[in-house]
């Protein structure tokens, strides 16, 4: 079931990112600065959409992936706070 949910989230993310990218291209063109803006906007939008859809679909692996990604940062911040 998780494979279906993650595939659905990926498809939705792809559609949204394509629309955002196309909108940016139509709005500011396709030169090098526009490509950088496109990347700077499209990547976070894609990540947010994917996360939101996975969370909405209650993908079981989402919590595990979050812990794996953010545990090192939490540990670092905890050590920094302990020094203060």
PyMOL commands that set and color helices and strands:
alter all, ss='L'
color gray80, all
select helices_A, chain A and resi 2-28+32-56+61-83
alter helices_A, ss='H'
color red, helices_A
deselect
rebuild
show_as cartoon
